[in-house]
């Protein structure tokens, strides 16, 4: 009876007992560690949380004045070969190249996509150079009668290339690269390698290839924006010069 009267008195006076303080303290402790409250506070103050910093910027896509030229160098050797060194089928290389158009089409955005296969001009029309012989280590001494140039590293030699030349397209190749072209400014970004079967030894996974190319294309589009700004500035200066100095 006395306890209940004491509780009523405390509530009327706006005071709290020890029992009331414990849940209040636990509630404040819960609020202190509630991440949602921190996120709400940062949004109200216009601040960025750690999660916001980790979000990647939106990838850029080509505009209507862009052309995305994708080049594929793929092996055209007869498969299976008569010597048995080349397995599989030649058709698989052609099928993989044809599938890339559908896989990479979304990356063209509002621009156009052109797929070119085994065009020598994308590599300067020449096969990749062979590795140069390594020089002999200095620790071998200079008084030796042997040549200072050591043997070249061992390279795979296919029976199909008995003359020692790798030829082009290269055997086993499925090399994907692209060039971003600005049809308005006539400025082309440097050719960018996306995937190499010669280096990985396996066929590309389309999802990973597309994601990797999207990241590379994003960087080239940012550079294209800077180049295009310079182009527009030069055009404006040329127009102004023509207006002040009529011929």
Buried (B, 14 or more C-beta within 10 A) or exposed (E): EEEEEEEEEEEEEEEEEEEEEEEEEEEEEEEEEEEEEBBEEBEEEEEEEEEEEEEEEEBBBBBEBBBBBBBBBBBBBEBEBEEEBBEEEBEBBBEBBEEBEEBBEEBBBEBBBBBBBBEEEBBEEEBEEEEEEEEBEEEEEEEEEEEEEEEEEEEEEBEBBEEEEBEBBBBBBBBBBBBBBBEEBEBBBEEBEBBBBBEEEEEBEBEEBBEBBBEBBBEBBEEBEEBBEEBEEEEEEEEEEEEEEEE
